[in-house]
């Protein structure tokens, strides 16, 4: 029995005996060892896989967090893109409106700029030309010296209303009741302000303007400026009246160029929207040389602007 093993299994009924040879026992032990090894190996593999799964779960959570962050960033970018699109649409509408306004301005000031020019260059040309024209309109007599009036006696030969005989009426008479505010029709310096005996103009104001122009405001009741004072276009300078050789209250208004009387009517009606009027109707002024002088001043005042083409000039004599 040396090479055999007896195994006894006992329960409450009886005892059973089994005999195993030593070889079988070794086989059984070997099998048990293999099973134990497989079991332990399986436990190790499961442990390793469990750690791997935990790491994968961690990676998945990290990826989910990154994905959520990316989605939030994407939402922010979409919102920013929508805002940019809104701004682009608003700027496009503003550009369309600006282009329409620019076309109206170009039409008003007589600029025929090519439509192919960039808007910025067209604005530069228009502003350059507008500056020239505004400089002229404030430097040379333009518009009426009274806010509301009409011409009652025009420039030219007429029967004098006080003295007998026919005389040259060197200006225009404008309807005005006594005390009506009189306005300067251009920037200038006061050369005379007060009574002018012997001239028939009574109390008068004489303004000296740029480029050889002067204006006279006669038959005044009141003077509000002093000799040597600088006045601006549209500034109140006195009150209308009935002084001098005058049959009734009114304003006598004259425009002179180098001391020579001009018909004031074109200057009265001269404005930005009727800009060519005075050049077409008054030929005794050297408008072209005057235009070049104004352009030179504008280049000094606005050096960023380039010299516009002749067709875009502020003056079209």
SVG drawing of the C-alpha trace seen along z (x, -y; Angstrom):
<svg xmlns="http://www.w3.org/2000/svg" viewBox="-42 -166 47 168">
<polyline fill="none" stroke="black" stroke-width="0.4" points="0.0,0.0 3.0,-2.2 2.2,-3.5 -1.5,-3.9 -3.4,-6.4 -6.7,-5.7 -9.2,-8.5 -12.1,-8.2 -15.2,-10.3 -17.6,-10.1 -21.1,-11.5 -24.0,-10.7 -25.0,-7.6 -21.7,-5.8 -18.0,-6.1 -16.7,-5.5 -13.2,-4.6 -11.4,-5.4 -7.9,-4.2 -5.7,-6.3 -2.4,-5.3 0.5,-7.6 0.5,-8.5 -3.1,-9.4 -2.4,-11.5 0.4,-13.3 -1.8,-13.9 -4.5,-15.2 -2.0,-17.5 -0.7,-18.7 -4.2,-19.4 -5.0,-21.3 -1.8,-23.2 -2.7,-24.0 -6.1,-25.1 -4.7,-27.2 -2.2,-28.7 -4.9,-29.4 -7.1,-30.9 -4.4,-33.1 -3.4,-34.1 -7.1,-34.9 -7.2,-37.0 -4.1,-38.8 -5.5,-39.4 -8.8,-40.5 -6.9,-42.9 -4.9,-44.3 -8.0,-44.6 -9.8,-46.3 -7.1,-48.9 -7.1,-49.3 -10.9,-49.8 -10.6,-52.3 -8.0,-54.2 -10.2,-54.0 -13.2,-55.2 -11.0,-58.1 -10.0,-58.8 -13.7,-58.7 -14.7,-61.2 -11.8,-63.5 -12.8,-63.2 -16.4,-63.9 -15.3,-67.0 -13.2,-68.1 -16.1,-67.5 -18.4,-69.5 -15.8,-72.3 -15.4,-72.1 -19.2,-72.3 -19.3,-75.4 -16.5,-76.9 -18.2,-76.1 -21.4,-77.7 -19.4,-80.8 -17.8,-80.9 -21.2,-80.5 -22.6,-83.4 -19.5,-85.5 -19.9,-84.6 -23.6,-85.6 -22.6,-88.9 -20.0,-89.5 -22.6,-88.8 -25.0,-91.2 -22.3,-93.9 -21.3,-93.2 -25.0,-93.5 -25.3,-96.7 -22.1,-98.1 -23.3,-97.0 -26.6,-98.9 -24.6,-101.9 -22.3,-101.7 -25.3,-101.6 -26.8,-104.6 -23.4,-106.4 -23.1,-105.7 -26.6,-107.2 -25.8,-110.2 -22.4,-110.5 -24.2,-110.4 -26.6,-113.2 -23.6,-115.2 -21.7,-114.7 -24.8,-115.8 -25.3,-118.8 -21.7,-120.1 -21.3,-119.0 -18.7,-116.3 -18.7,-113.7 -16.4,-111.1 -16.2,-107.7 -18.3,-105.1 -15.4,-102.7 -13.5,-104.8 -13.4,-103.4 -15.9,-105.1 -13.0,-106.5 -11.5,-108.3 -14.9,-109.6 -15.5,-111.0 -12.0,-112.6 -12.8,-114.2 -16.3,-115.3 -15.0,-116.8 -12.2,-118.5 -14.6,-120.1 -17.1,-120.9 -14.4,-122.6 -13.5,-124.7 -17.1,-125.7 -17.8,-126.5 -14.6,-128.6 -15.9,-130.6 -19.4,-131.0 -18.1,-132.4 -15.4,-134.6 -17.4,-136.1 -20.9,-137.7 -23.6,-135.2 -27.2,-135.0 -29.6,-137.7 -28.6,-140.2 -32.1,-139.8 -33.8,-136.7 -37.0,-137.3 -37.3,-139.9 -37.8,-140.5 -36.2,-142.9 -38.3,-146.0 -35.9,-147.8 -33.3,-146.1 -29.8,-147.0 -29.6,-149.3 -30.9,-152.6 -34.0,-154.0 -35.9,-157.1 -34.6,-158.1 -37.4,-158.0 -36.3,-161.2 -34.1,-163.2 -35.3,-164.0 -33.8,-162.3 -32.6,-158.9 -29.7,-157.4 -27.8,-154.2 -29.1,-152.2 -25.8,-150.6 -27.4,-148.0 -30.7,-146.5 -33.4,-147.7 -34.8,-145.0 -38.1,-145.3 -37.6,-145.7 -39.5,-147.5 -37.5,-149.8 -35.4,-147.7 -35.1,-144.6 -31.9,-142.7 -29.2,-143.0 -26.8,-140.2 -23.3,-140.1 -23.3,-138.1 -19.6,-137.0 -16.7,-137.0 -15.0,-140.4 -13.7,-143.5 -15.8,-146.6 -14.3,-149.6 -17.2,-152.0 -19.9,-151.9 -22.0,-155.0 -23.4,-158.1 -21.9,-158.9 -22.9,-162.5 -23.1,-163.5 -23.4,-159.9 -27.2,-159.7 -26.8,-156.3 -27.4,-157.8 -26.1,-155.5 -24.3,-152.7 -21.9,-149.8 -19.1,-148.8 -17.5,-145.4 -14.3,-144.4 -14.1,-140.8 -11.5,-138.5 -10.4,-138.5 -11.3,-142.2 -15.0,-142.2 -16.9,-144.7 -20.5,-145.0 -22.5,-148.1 -25.6,-148.2 -27.3,-151.6 -30.2,-153.6 -29.7,-151.9 -31.4,-152.9 -28.8,-151.2 -25.2,-150.0 -24.0,-147.0 -20.4,-146.8 -17.3,-149.0 -14.7,-149.9 -11.9,-147.3 -14.1,-144.6 -14.0,-141.2 -17.4,-139.7 -18.5,-136.3 -21.0,-135.3 -24.6,-135.5 -23.6,-137.7 -26.0,-140.5 -24.3,-143.8 -27.1,-146.4 -30.8,-147.3 -32.6,-148.6 -34.1,-152.1 -34.9,-155.2 -31.8,-157.4 -30.2,-159.3 -32.0,-159.8 -34.7,-157.2 -38.5,-157.5 -39.4,-154.7 -37.7,-152.1 -35.8,-149.5 -32.3,-148.2 -30.0,-149.3 -27.5,-146.6 -24.5,-146.7 -21.8,-144.3 -18.6,-145.7 -15.5,-144.1 -12.2,-146.2 -14.4,-149.2 -16.7,-148.6 -20.4,-148.0 -21.8,-144.6 -25.4,-143.4 -26.1,-141.9 -28.9,-139.6 -26.6,-136.6 -24.9,-136.9 -28.2,-137.0 -29.3,-133.8 -25.9,-132.1 -25.8,-129.0 -24.5,-125.5 -27.3,-124.1 -27.1,-126.9 -23.4,-127.1 -22.7,-127.9 -25.1,-130.8 -22.7,-133.6 -20.0,-132.3 -22.4,-132.1 -24.0,-135.6 -21.0,-137.7 -18.2,-137.7 -16.3,-140.7 -14.6,-138.7 -11.5,-136.5 -13.0,-133.4 -10.4,-131.0 -7.5,-132.7 -9.6,-133.0 -10.4,-129.3 -6.7,-128.4 -6.1,-130.6 -8.9,-128.9 -7.5,-125.4 -4.1,-126.4 -5.7,-127.4 -7.7,-124.2 -4.5,-122.2 -3.0,-124.0 -6.1,-123.5 -6.6,-119.9 -3.2,-118.4 -4.6,-114.8 -6.7,-115.6 -5.1,-115.2 -5.5,-117.9 -8.8,-116.9 -9.1,-116.7 -10.3,-120.0 -13.8,-118.6 -14.2,-118.2 -13.1,-121.8 -15.1,-123.9 -15.4,-126.6 -16.7,-126.0 -16.3,-129.4"/>
</svg>
